[in-house]
Amino acid sequence: MGQVFNFSAGPAVLPKDVLQQVKEELLDWRGTGKSVMEMSHRSPEFTEIAEQAEADLREILAIPKQYRVLFLPGGATAQFAMVPMNLCPNRQQAAYVNTGLWSKKAIAEAKLFTDVAVVASSEADNFTTIPPMANWEVPGEAAYLHYTANETIGGVEFHYVPDVGAVPLVSDMSSTLLSRPVDIERFGIIYASAQKNLGPSGVTVVIVREDLIDEAAPGTPSMFSYRKHADAHSCLNTPPTFNWYVAGLVFAWIKAHGGLANMAMVNKKKADKLYAAIDDSEFYHNPVDPDCRSWMNIPFRLNDPELESVFLRQAAEQGLTDLKGHRSVGGIRVSCYNAMPETGIDVLVEFMCEFAAQHG
Ligand SMILES: *Cc1c(COP(=O)(O)O)cnc(C)c1O
């Protein structure tokens, strides 16, 4: 096969340079005669890898000292439970904003552990927008407010940080963390599973403000306790060492490529090109409110949905793969994380124009 552009929503494309480095170091990490896969998580070699990954992440995101960075298993899905288990030990009320399918999953999971108030929802608008913040009714005594910064399935993204006063802000940033700079200090907790924009699946980054790391609810298993993971420096048990290592290489790659300011510039450019191609055509459409269209996951439909399977097949034949929308919504979805080069979008746009000309 010639050049392939993989638009998968996750596990997603990784920077070629990172894969190349993994290949070169796979059998012998820096003269140790061992693969990273074969190293004890308590060895000096792995400790160096782990600490470097954290240091690079702290540098690119400018994470202040009062935040801990945890590298945990269980995906963002485990965080759906860990957040209420740790922040609502006495089942204090937690506030949630519902902007799509990932928000709904977080809400359903939180309800297992605490009292949930859904303070705003765009479900009646079929999740094509973000409810205006002026209408959110966040109880002052809420333990936290949770929102999904980027809805990976619906393609709806917050382009601002909600202002909720003293209530700690918790955000699922799985498909947007590292796509642009973030003001960490506005948040209590940010979490992201790696397989969208950070690395391979299997490791989840949790950035948590020190004062929120407290005793979890009674009966909480050790593996769900922020306190225990933080005290053990994310080595409470055997962590996903290889995934942590590859994520570290991705952080170093971002650092070497102009940091998050440059990622943001390129990501916006890619998204602008693709939205323009959709909006300028009579053939494709995207239903999302222009104010909250995602830079990372761009869903669209063909005006004639019957043609979508032909579109997907012909695109794949040209090396444009994994464009099928999520099974719950159908259509087409283009994921353009950091590792997707701008040329990938150019080639896709060219294909879209040709396809429209042929079938329009
Ligand atoms: C992918 C994704 C998840 C689920 O992540 P897992 O690692 O599969 O648990 C949760 N939230 C968002 C926004 C996602 O994109």
The ligand as an SDF file (V2000), in Angstrom:
LIG
                    3D

 15 15  0  0  0  0  0  0  0  0999 V2000
  -12.2430    7.6650   24.0750 C   0  0  0  0  0  0  0  0  0  0  0  0
  -12.9250    8.5000   25.0860 C   0  0  0  0  0  0  0  0  0  0  0  0
  -13.2870    7.9720   26.3440 C   0  0  0  0  0  0  0  0  0  0  0  0
  -13.0980    6.5150   26.7060 C   0  0  0  0  0  0  0  0  0  0  0  0
  -11.7740    6.1960   26.8940 O   0  0  0  0  0  0  0  0  0  0  0  0
  -11.3550    4.7150   27.3230 P   0  0  0  0  0  0  0  0  0  0  0  0
   -9.8740    4.7910   27.3660 O   0  0  0  0  0  0  0  0  0  0  0  0
  -11.8740    3.7630   26.2950 O   0  0  0  0  0  0  0  0  0  0  0  0
  -11.9510    4.4660   28.6620 O   0  0  0  0  0  0  0  0  0  0  0  0
  -13.8950    8.8240   27.2500 C   0  0  0  0  0  0  0  0  0  0  0  0
  -14.1140   10.1130   26.9610 N   0  0  0  0  0  0  0  0  0  0  0  0
  -13.7760   10.6470   25.7640 C   0  0  0  0  0  0  0  0  0  0  0  0
  -14.0600   12.0890   25.4930 C   0  0  0  0  0  0  0  0  0  0  0  0
  -13.1730    9.8570   24.8020 C   0  0  0  0  0  0  0  0  0  0  0  0
  -12.8390   10.3840   23.6120 O   0  0  0  0  0  0  0  0  0  0  0  0
  1  2  1  0
  2  3  1  0
  2 14  2  0
  3  4  1  0
  3 10  2  0
  4  5  1  0
  5  6  1  0
  6  7  2  0
  6  8  1  0
  6  9  1  0
 10 11  1  0
 11 12  2  0
 12 13  1  0
 12 14  1  0
 14 15  1  0
M  END
$$$$
